[in-house]
Amino acid sequence: MFSLKLIFERPPPRPPVPDVVIDALQDEGRELRLELRNAWPIKTGKSRAGFDYVQTSAGYVVQNSVSYTGFIERRGQNLADTLIPDLLERTANETAQRLAAELPSAILDEVL
């Protein structure tokens, strides 16, 4: 049995984390889950609906407990190896850009 669990956490922060960073991470996790669901093949409705988001103290977890999720392919490419890393990179970059616009650089360097 195989289940897919993606854990994206930043190390526990040294100084208090500004609310804008916490909000950005929560938004990032929800956005990643939504994009995974939208991009996942409809034929695999159970695994598509299986993506879940859980907030943690240092980030978020996007997981899918459907046993065959890690084996789903599109045009011969495993989606866990192709789609997930691409979406994660894009959402992380969008979050970094958002934070760069909202936080002074000294705080941003300390937090990230």
Secondary structure, DSSP 8 states (H G I E B T S, - for coil): ---EEEEEE----SS---HHHHHHHHHHHHHHHHHHHHHS-GGGHHHHHTEEEEEETTEEEEEE--TTGGG-EETTEEHHHHHHHHHHHHHHHHHHHHHHHHS-HHHHHHH-
